[in-house]
Amino acid sequence: MKEQLLDLAKNRRSIYALGRNLTQTPDELADLITKTIKWVPTSFNNQTTRAVILFGENHEQLWDIVAKRLKSEVPSEEAYQKTLQKINAFKAAFGTVLYYTDMSVVHQFENDFALYADNFYDWSEQGQGNAQFAVWTALAENGIGANLQHYNPLIDDEVKAAFNIPDDWKLRAQMDFGSIEAPAGDKEFMADSDRFKILK
């Protein structure tokens, strides 16, 4: 059996020690990310996933927004300082992909295909998973580390205002990426017998 895809998947890990020591340009990275998202499957080929790719000051501004917004959420200054260390690690990366779902398309398909209306949002989430995994793996294939964060919906309004995001776009995740400054640890797996059922 060919296992090239499996090998690529094994190479995709959550990397938290990220830097800016990349040889690729922002244009090259944006091209890779956009092409990858274009080729992932979505239900009814409705292409509900949107992405905003941030570099430079825009990337830093995002994580400043996160840091400022979380200050009111943590219980103490000590806890906030720990949170701030984590946010600053994301800010130290080269860039960030903001993943969105275009809810206007979801609603359009709910109306156009009423029999399946209850499923289209769930299916858009599957499209998100496809896009995020594919981009993450494509970055890893090029020696670029990444991790996936979910500060939505706390940051939604501030991010929308900062980056002129359309009203119908719903923020689903934030993926910061950059040079790998320290590798991921060992990955642990639950028992296959608890996870898979194979019937012959």
N, C-alpha and C positions, 0 to 999 in steps of 0.2 A: 504494500500500500504506500502511495505517496504521502508524505507528511510535511511538505513544505509549509502549508498553512498552519499546521499544528506547531511547527518550530517557531514560526513568527508569533503565534499566540503565546507560546511559552516565554518569548522575549519581551512581551508587553507586561510591565509591572508598574505598581504605584511607586514612583520615585519622588521623594520629598526634598532631597538635597539637590536643588536645581540652580544652575547659573546661566551666564550669558556667553559662554565660550563656544559658540556655534560657528561653523563655517558657512552654513546656509544663510541666504539673505531673507529679509521679510517677504519679498516678492516670491521667492522660491517656496517658502513655507506656506504662504497663503495659497499658492497654486496647488501644492500638494493637498492641503486641507480641503479646498473647494472641490477639486476633482474627486477626492475620496468620498465626500458627502454626496456628490452627484450620482455616484455609481452604487450606493447602498440601496437595498430594496425598501419600499414603503407599500402599505396596503393600497390597492387600486392604483398604484403608481401616483399617489396624490402628493408626494413630495412635501410633506408638512414641516420638515426640519429646516430651520434657518440657523445661520451662524454669523456672529460678529467676531472678527479676529483682531485682537488688540496688540499693538506693539508700542515700544517706547513710552512716552508720557501717558498715552491712553491706557496702556497696561498698568502702569503705576497708579494712575488715577482710580482705576477699578478697585485695587486693593486698599487704597486710602479710603474709598467709600465704605468698603467692608469693615475696615478697622474702626472708622468713626461710628458706623451703625451699630456695631457690636458692643461699643462702650456702654450703651444704655441697657444691654441685655445681660451682662455678666454681673454676679452678685457682689464682687469686691474689686478693689484696685489690684490686689495680688492676682486674682483670677484673670483680670483684664490684661495684665502684663504677660501672663502665660499665653493668653489668646493672641496678643499682639506679636509675640515671637513667632507663632505659627503663621500669622498673616504676612509678616515680613519675609518669611521663607518663600511664600508664594510670590510676593512682590519681587524677590530676587531673581525670579525666572526670566526667560527671554520674552515670553508673550503669553496670552491667554485666549482661549476660544470660549465665547459665550454661546451656549446652545439654547435655541428657542424653538417653540412650536407655534406655527402660524394658525391661530385658532379660527381665523376667518375661513381657512380651507377645511378645517375639521367641521365647522358648522355647515359649510356648503355641502359637504358629502353627507352629513347627517340629514340634511333636507332632501338631497337628490336621491339618496338610497335609504329611505325610511325604514326598510326592513332590517337594516344593519345599524341604525342610528346609535344604539347604545354601545356599539363597539368601536366607533371611530376614534374616540379619545384614547382608549386603551391601545388601539393599533398605532396611533401616533406616538405613544410611549415606546412601543416596540421599534418604531422607526428611529426614535432617539437612541435607543440602545444600540441598534445597528450602526448608526452614524458615529456614536462615541467610541465604540469598540474599534471600528474600522480606522478612524483617525488616530486613535491611541496606538494601534498596531502599526500603522504607516509611519508614524513618528518614530516608534521604537525600531522599525526596520532601518531607519536612517540614523540610528544612534542617538536619538533625542528622547529624553525622559519626560514624563508627564504624570499628573495625578488629577483626580476628578473631585470637585468640591460642589457643595449644594447649600449656598447661603441664601438662595431664594426660598421663600418670598420676602425675607427681611429686607433685601437690598433692591427689590424690583423697581420701586418708584424712583429712587436716586439714580440707578443705572439707566433707566429709561430717559430721564431728563438729561443726564450727562452725555449720552451717546445717541440721542435722537432716535430712540427705538419706536417703531410703529405700535399703536395701541393694541393691535390684535396679536402681537407676539408675546408669548408666555415664556418666561425664563425657566429653564429646566436644569441647567448645570453650568459649572465653570471649570474649564480644564486649563491649568497653567502648565507650561512646557518650557524646556530649556536644556542646557548641557547637564549631563549626569555627573554630579560632584561626589556622590557616594551611591553605591549600589543598593538595591532593595535587599531585604533579608530573605531567609528561606520561606517558601510558601507552604502552608500546611493544608491538608485536604481531609475532609471527613471520609468515613469508610464508604467505598463504592456500593456496598450492600445496602447502605441507608439512603443512597441517592439514585441508584439506577435499577430498573427492572427490565430484564432481557428475556423475552419469551420466544422460544423456537418451536 
